[in-house]
Amino acid sequence: MQATSPSETRIDLGQVRDQLRQPRTHLKGRQASDEARAEVRALIGPAPVQGHRRDLLIEHLHALNDHYRALFERHILALAAEMRLPVVEVFEVASFYHHFQILKDEQPAPALTVRVCDSLSCQLAGSDGLLAQLQRDLGAAVRVIPAPCLGRCEQAPAAQVGQKAVACATDRKVKALVAAQDVTPNALPQALSLQAYRAAGGYVLAQQIASGHRNAESVIEELEHAGLRGLGGAGFPAGRKWRIVRSQPVPRLMAVNIDEGEPGTFKDRTLLESDPHRFLEGLLIAASVVGCEAVYIYLRDEYHEARQLLQRELAALQADPPCPLPRIEMRRGAGAYICGEESAMIESIEGKRGEPRLRPPYIAAVGLFGRPTLEHNFETLYWVRELVEQGAGACAAQGRHGRKGLRRYSVSGRVRLPGVKLAPAGITLRELVDEYCGGMADGHVLYAYLPGGASGGILPAPLADVPLDFDTLQPYGGFIGSAAVMVLSQQDLARDAALNVMRFFAHESCGQCTPCRVGTEKAAQLMERPVWDRETLEDLAQVMGDASICGLGQAAPNPIRCVLEHFPQEVGAGVNA
């Protein structure tokens, strides 16, 4: 046995074990203060016996952000403690969404936030100049920022002062609201109330189906014969979707997508602000036929007026239900276009980052909270009552150029009368502008158009006689999507429109997959050059389309391809051989 050197230190392992078993006198890292926890509890309430629901995290973040005009670090720590979540989990959710501004405790919160839309229709109407003017004039206390599409393209340029929407915004209008601190949502007096809706025969069909007087199978057949398809962009047949989810084991859930973030799209907001109960009846019919025990309505955060209206009318419906209601909960988006993708929306409803899921499994089998889920766009449900009551024959009698039915087109840009236009499916762009929009705006001649918002490509005026409907535009590099039609004139360039939407995609990419995250940024840089590098852009478009996880990255190359195909003279790229 070796003798111990005087310089050596002997460690008693038993003593070390005993020390490790002792409870810590304090936890590692920064801890939430009692004061911050009290501030959080004042807004979200005390924890129930079973603890705060994890899926309400984003709702609680909204409560803090609304009250304090930002998310302070002390409140993120306190919220994590109250919900018994890791701080990093709360932080990573809060930092994902554009509408949450995270500040250090010593930083001042802005007195007010003003958002100016910088999407294509608003840019055409001068939003860039408006943004610069307001940033110069309103001072450091007011946070003035560009915002991706506010869903008010027919009111371009659109702005938002606090939670108040500003149509056809000018610097004078915005400054007056800021000076008066007039920041609450506008009233919607024209919206149809529950009493008025019932007086016009509303909820009779929902009652008949719930009571069994109207067979559920006949309802699905009517939708199939009418050809109703998803109207959020994907166009999946509604009747088939109902059958698929109905065949899944219980409990089944339903998620309604009113995120409507596609630039150029505003039909859902317009309909919701005028007739909310037609949508709610469609929701009840779908839930009853498919057998959904709970419904979650996901509404984009920019629609403050619509949210107040829907909360009020939903409360009235629940207080005086025409038939047994499923549990209905509203969820508030937080400024993330990607949450229009169905699986990203479900992640957000669950209180997580809005990142699309890999498929399979599909959400019809494994969706919200792991249950079979019926997912629908707002307008799809809005059509249900009318199609079932009037029958498929009445719907089929409509349409042009061999297409059947009616469609709502959100039209904006260089037309005299922008807005939501209910027109025959298959109408051409030229017919739509001339017959429903009062023609082109004064001094403007049709040059190009985007038939399906930012994702749907850009087509030249010679293709203005192609029917606007599902499956008609693909041969030319476009698609109808949510029917968001943005019209360009001889005063505009297709390359500028393409760059605008590519910057939008780069801003809104969730960052989960490299082809989309890096590809959109790189594409925007290449598209800024006077002469486009055709070979590099085509290669980049191929990679993005083939390797991106979801529709954002897959559709983002469409404007590139369309400019190279239809407008090569604008970018010095030559013509394809």
DAJO-V662878 format. One record per backbone hydrogen bond with DSSP energy under -0.5 kcal/mol. NH is the residue of the N-H (numbers start at 0). CO is the residue of the C=O. E is the energy in kcal/mol with one decimal. If there is no record, write none. Layout:
# DAJO-V662878
nh->NH co->CO e->E
nh->NH co->CO e->E
This chain:
# DAJO-V662878
nh->7 co->4 e->-1.5
nh->11 co->9 e->-0.5
nh->12 co->10 e->-1.0
nh->15 co->11 e->-1.8
nh->16 co->12 e->-2.5
nh->17 co->13 e->-2.1
nh->18 co->14 e->-2.0
nh->19 co->15 e->-2.2
nh->20 co->16 e->-1.6
nh->21 co->17 e->-0.7
nh->21 co->18 e->-0.7
nh->36 co->32 e->-2.3
nh->37 co->33 e->-2.1
nh->38 co->34 e->-1.9
nh->39 co->35 e->-2.2
nh->40 co->36 e->-2.7
nh->41 co->37 e->-1.9
nh->42 co->38 e->-0.7
nh->42 co->39 e->-1.1
nh->43 co->39 e->-2.5
nh->44 co->40 e->-2.1
nh->50 co->47 e->-1.7
nh->55 co->52 e->-1.4
nh->56 co->53 e->-1.5
nh->59 co->55 e->-2.4
nh->60 co->56 e->-2.2
nh->61 co->57 e->-2.2
nh->62 co->58 e->-1.9
nh->63 co->59 e->-1.9
nh->64 co->60 e->-2.8
nh->65 co->61 e->-3.1
nh->66 co->62 e->-1.7
nh->67 co->63 e->-2.7
nh->68 co->64 e->-1.1
nh->70 co->100 e->-3.4
nh->71 co->69 e->-0.7
nh->72 co->102 e->-1.6
nh->74 co->71 e->-0.8
nh->75 co->71 e->-1.9
nh->76 co->72 e->-2.4
nh->77 co->73 e->-2.0
nh->78 co->74 e->-3.0
nh->79 co->75 e->-2.2
nh->80 co->76 e->-2.1
nh->81 co->77 e->-2.7
nh->82 co->78 e->-2.5
nh->83 co->79 e->-0.7
nh->84 co->79 e->-2.7
nh->88 co->85 e->-0.6
nh->89 co->85 e->-1.6
nh->90 co->86 e->-2.7
nh->91 co->87 e->-2.5
nh->92 co->88 e->-1.3
nh->93 co->89 e->-2.6
nh->94 co->90 e->-2.7
nh->95 co->92 e->-1.0
nh->96 co->92 e->-0.8
nh->96 co->93 e->-0.6
nh->97 co->334 e->-1.7
nh->98 co->333 e->-2.4
nh->99 co->96 e->-1.4
nh->100 co->98 e->-0.7
nh->101 co->99 e->-0.7
nh->102 co->70 e->-2.8
nh->106 co->103 e->-1.7
nh->110 co->140 e->-2.1
nh->111 co->140 e->-0.9
nh->113 co->142 e->-3.4
nh->114 co->159 e->-2.7
nh->115 co->144 e->-2.2
nh->116 co->157 e->-2.2
nh->117 co->146 e->-2.4
nh->122 co->118 e->-2.8
nh->123 co->119 e->-2.6
nh->124 co->120 e->-1.0
nh->125 co->122 e->-1.6
nh->126 co->121 e->-2.1
nh->129 co->125 e->-1.7
nh->130 co->126 e->-2.8
nh->131 co->127 e->-2.1
nh->132 co->128 e->-2.3
nh->133 co->129 e->-2.5
nh->134 co->130 e->-2.4
nh->135 co->131 e->-1.6
nh->136 co->132 e->-2.1
nh->137 co->133 e->-2.4
nh->141 co->138 e->-0.9
nh->142 co->111 e->-3.0
nh->142 co->140 e->-0.6
nh->143 co->141 e->-0.7
nh->144 co->113 e->-2.5
nh->144 co->142 e->-0.6
nh->146 co->115 e->-2.4
nh->154 co->151 e->-2.0
nh->155 co->152 e->-1.1
nh->158 co->165 e->-1.9
nh->159 co->114 e->-2.4
nh->160 co->163 e->-2.6
nh->161 co->112 e->-2.4
nh->161 co->159 e->-0.7
nh->162 co->160 e->-0.5
nh->162 co->182 e->-2.5
nh->163 co->160 e->-2.4
nh->164 co->162 e->-0.6
nh->165 co->158 e->-2.9
nh->166 co->164 e->-0.5
nh->167 co->154 e->-3.1
nh->168 co->156 e->-3.2
nh->168 co->165 e->-0.5
nh->173 co->169 e->-2.4
nh->174 co->170 e->-2.5
nh->175 co->171 e->-2.1
nh->176 co->172 e->-1.9
nh->177 co->173 e->-2.4
nh->178 co->174 e->-2.7
nh->179 co->175 e->-1.9
nh->180 co->176 e->-0.5
nh->180 co->177 e->-0.9
nh->181 co->176 e->-2.3
nh->182 co->180 e->-1.3
nh->190 co->187 e->-1.6
nh->191 co->273 e->-2.4
nh->196 co->192 e->-2.5
nh->197 co->193 e->-2.5
nh->198 co->194 e->-2.0
nh->199 co->195 e->-1.0
nh->199 co->196 e->-0.6
nh->200 co->197 e->-1.9
nh->201 co->196 e->-2.2
nh->203 co->200 e->-1.2
nh->206 co->202 e->-2.0
nh->207 co->203 e->-2.4
nh->208 co->204 e->-2.2
nh->209 co->205 e->-2.4
nh->210 co->206 e->-2.3
nh->211 co->207 e->-0.6
nh->211 co->208 e->-0.7
nh->212 co->207 e->-1.4
nh->213 co->207 e->-1.8
nh->218 co->214 e->-1.3
nh->219 co->215 e->-1.9
nh->220 co->216 e->-2.3
nh->221 co->217 e->-2.0
nh->222 co->218 e->-2.0
nh->223 co->219 e->-2.3
nh->224 co->220 e->-2.6
nh->225 co->221 e->-2.0
nh->226 co->222 e->-0.9
nh->226 co->223 e->-0.6
nh->227 co->222 e->-1.8
nh->229 co->235 e->-2.3
nh->237 co->227 e->-2.4
nh->238 co->227 e->-0.6
nh->240 co->236 e->-1.8
nh->241 co->237 e->-2.3
nh->242 co->238 e->-2.0
nh->243 co->239 e->-2.4
nh->244 co->240 e->-2.3
nh->245 co->241 e->-2.4
nh->246 co->242 e->-1.4
nh->247 co->244 e->-1.6
nh->251 co->290 e->-0.6
nh->252 co->371 e->-2.7
nh->253 co->293 e->-1.6
nh->254 co->373 e->-2.6
nh->255 co->295 e->-2.9
nh->256 co->254 e->-0.5
nh->256 co->375 e->-3.2
nh->257 co->255 e->-0.8
nh->257 co->297 e->-2.9
nh->264 co->261 e->-2.4
nh->269 co->265 e->-2.0
nh->270 co->266 e->-2.5
nh->271 co->267 e->-2.8
nh->272 co->268 e->-2.5
nh->273 co->270 e->-1.0
nh->274 co->270 e->-2.8
nh->277 co->274 e->-0.7
nh->278 co->274 e->-0.9
nh->279 co->275 e->-2.1
nh->280 co->276 e->-2.5
nh->281 co->277 e->-1.7
nh->282 co->278 e->-2.3
nh->283 co->279 e->-2.3
nh->284 co->280 e->-2.5
nh->285 co->281 e->-2.4
nh->286 co->282 e->-2.6
nh->287 co->283 e->-2.4
nh->288 co->284 e->-2.8
nh->289 co->285 e->-2.5
nh->290 co->286 e->-1.6
nh->291 co->286 e->-2.3
nh->292 co->251 e->-2.3
nh->292 co->290 e->-0.5
nh->293 co->251 e->-0.7
nh->294 co->326 e->-3.3
nh->295 co->253 e->-2.5
nh->296 co->328 e->-2.9
nh->297 co->255 e->-2.9
nh->297 co->295 e->-0.6
nh->298 co->296 e->-0.7
nh->298 co->330 e->-2.6
nh->299 co->257 e->-2.0
nh->302 co->299 e->-1.5
nh->303 co->301 e->-1.4
nh->306 co->302 e->-2.1
nh->307 co->303 e->-2.1
nh->308 co->304 e->-2.1
nh->309 co->305 e->-2.9
nh->310 co->306 e->-2.6
nh->311 co->307 e->-2.1
nh->312 co->308 e->-2.7
nh->313 co->309 e->-2.4
nh->314 co->310 e->-1.9
nh->315 co->311 e->-1.9
nh->316 co->312 e->-2.1
nh->317 co->313 e->-2.5
nh->318 co->314 e->-1.7
nh->319 co->315 e->-1.2
nh->320 co->317 e->-0.5
nh->326 co->292 e->-1.9
nh->328 co->294 e->-2.7
nh->330 co->296 e->-3.5
nh->332 co->298 e->-2.9
nh->332 co->330 e->-0.5
nh->338 co->335 e->-1.8
nh->339 co->336 e->-2.2
nh->340 co->337 e->-2.1
nh->344 co->340 e->-2.6
nh->345 co->341 e->-1.8
nh->346 co->342 e->-2.0
nh->347 co->343 e->-2.1
nh->348 co->344 e->-2.7
nh->349 co->345 e->-1.8
nh->350 co->347 e->-2.0
nh->351 co->346 e->-2.2
nh->354 co->352 e->-2.2
nh->364 co->361 e->-1.9
nh->365 co->361 e->-2.8
nh->366 co->370 e->-2.3
nh->369 co->366 e->-2.1
nh->370 co->367 e->-2.2
nh->372 co->362 e->-2.0
nh->373 co->252 e->-2.5
nh->374 co->372 e->-0.7
nh->375 co->254 e->-2.1
nh->377 co->256 e->-1.4
nh->380 co->376 e->-1.4
nh->381 co->377 e->-1.9
nh->382 co->378 e->-1.5
nh->383 co->379 e->-0.6
nh->383 co->380 e->-0.8
nh->384 co->380 e->-0.5
nh->386 co->382 e->-2.4
nh->387 co->383 e->-2.4
nh->388 co->384 e->-2.6
nh->389 co->385 e->-2.5
nh->390 co->386 e->-1.7
nh->394 co->390 e->-1.1
nh->395 co->391 e->-2.7
nh->396 co->392 e->-1.3
nh->397 co->394 e->-1.6
nh->399 co->424 e->-2.6
nh->402 co->399 e->-1.9
nh->404 co->394 e->-0.8
nh->404 co->397 e->-0.9
nh->406 co->422 e->-2.9
nh->408 co->406 e->-0.6
nh->408 co->420 e->-2.5
nh->409 co->482 e->-2.2
nh->410 co->408 e->-0.8
nh->410 co->418 e->-2.6
nh->411 co->484 e->-2.3
nh->413 co->486 e->-2.3
nh->414 co->412 e->-1.7
nh->415 co->438 e->-2.6
nh->416 co->436 e->-2.0
nh->418 co->410 e->-2.1
nh->420 co->408 e->-2.8
nh->420 co->418 e->-0.6
nh->421 co->419 e->-0.5
nh->422 co->406 e->-2.7
nh->422 co->420 e->-0.8
nh->424 co->404 e->-2.5
nh->425 co->467 e->-1.7
nh->426 co->423 e->-1.7
nh->428 co->465 e->-0.6
nh->429 co->463 e->-2.4
nh->431 co->427 e->-2.7
nh->432 co->428 e->-2.5
nh->433 co->429 e->-2.3
nh->434 co->430 e->-3.0
nh->435 co->431 e->-1.7
nh->436 co->431 e->-0.7
nh->436 co->432 e->-0.9
nh->438 co->432 e->-2.7
nh->440 co->413 e->-1.6
nh->443 co->440 e->-2.1
nh->446 co->487 e->-2.3
nh->447 co->487 e->-1.2
nh->448 co->458 e->-2.4
nh->449 co->485 e->-2.8
nh->450 co->448 e->-0.6
nh->451 co->452 e->-0.5
nh->452 co->449 e->-0.5
nh->452 co->483 e->-2.9
nh->453 co->262 e->-0.5
nh->454 co->451 e->-0.6
nh->455 co->451 e->-0.5
nh->455 co->452 e->-0.7
nh->458 co->448 e->-3.0
nh->460 co->446 e->-2.1
nh->462 co->459 e->-2.0
nh->463 co->460 e->-2.3
nh->465 co->462 e->-1.2
nh->467 co->426 e->-2.4
nh->468 co->466 e->-1.0
nh->471 co->468 e->-1.4
nh->472 co->468 e->-0.5
nh->475 co->472 e->-1.8
nh->476 co->473 e->-1.9
nh->477 co->472 e->-1.9
nh->478 co->455 e->-1.4
nh->482 co->479 e->-2.8
nh->483 co->479 e->-0.5
nh->484 co->409 e->-2.5
nh->484 co->482 e->-1.0
nh->485 co->449 e->-2.2
nh->485 co->483 e->-0.6
nh->486 co->411 e->-2.3
nh->487 co->447 e->-3.0
nh->489 co->444 e->-1.2
nh->491 co->488 e->-2.1
nh->496 co->492 e->-1.7
nh->497 co->493 e->-2.7
nh->498 co->494 e->-2.2
nh->499 co->495 e->-2.3
nh->500 co->496 e->-2.2
nh->501 co->497 e->-2.1
nh->502 co->498 e->-2.5
nh->503 co->499 e->-1.7
nh->504 co->500 e->-2.4
nh->505 co->501 e->-2.5
nh->506 co->502 e->-2.2
nh->507 co->503 e->-2.1
nh->508 co->504 e->-1.3
nh->516 co->512 e->-2.5
nh->517 co->513 e->-2.6
nh->518 co->513 e->-1.0
nh->518 co->514 e->-0.7
nh->519 co->515 e->-2.1
nh->520 co->516 e->-0.8
nh->521 co->517 e->-2.7
nh->522 co->518 e->-2.6
nh->523 co->519 e->-2.1
nh->524 co->520 e->-1.9
nh->525 co->521 e->-2.3
nh->526 co->522 e->-2.4
nh->527 co->523 e->-0.8
nh->527 co->524 e->-0.7
nh->528 co->525 e->-1.0
nh->531 co->529 e->-0.5
nh->531 co->570 e->-2.2
nh->533 co->531 e->-1.2
nh->536 co->532 e->-2.6
nh->537 co->533 e->-2.7
nh->538 co->534 e->-2.0
nh->539 co->535 e->-2.6
nh->540 co->536 e->-2.6
nh->541 co->537 e->-1.9
nh->542 co->538 e->-2.1
nh->543 co->539 e->-2.6
nh->544 co->540 e->-2.5
nh->545 co->541 e->-2.2
nh->546 co->542 e->-2.6
nh->547 co->543 e->-1.5
nh->553 co->549 e->-1.6
nh->554 co->550 e->-2.3
nh->555 co->551 e->-1.8
nh->556 co->552 e->-0.5
nh->557 co->554 e->-2.1
nh->558 co->555 e->-0.6
nh->560 co->556 e->-2.3
nh->561 co->557 e->-2.5
nh->562 co->558 e->-2.2
nh->563 co->559 e->-2.4
nh->564 co->560 e->-2.1
nh->565 co->561 e->-3.4
nh->566 co->561 e->-0.6
nh->566 co->562 e->-2.0
nh->569 co->566 e->-1.7
nh->570 co->566 e->-0.6
nh->570 co->567 e->-0.9
nh->571 co->567 e->-0.7
nh->572 co->567 e->-1.5
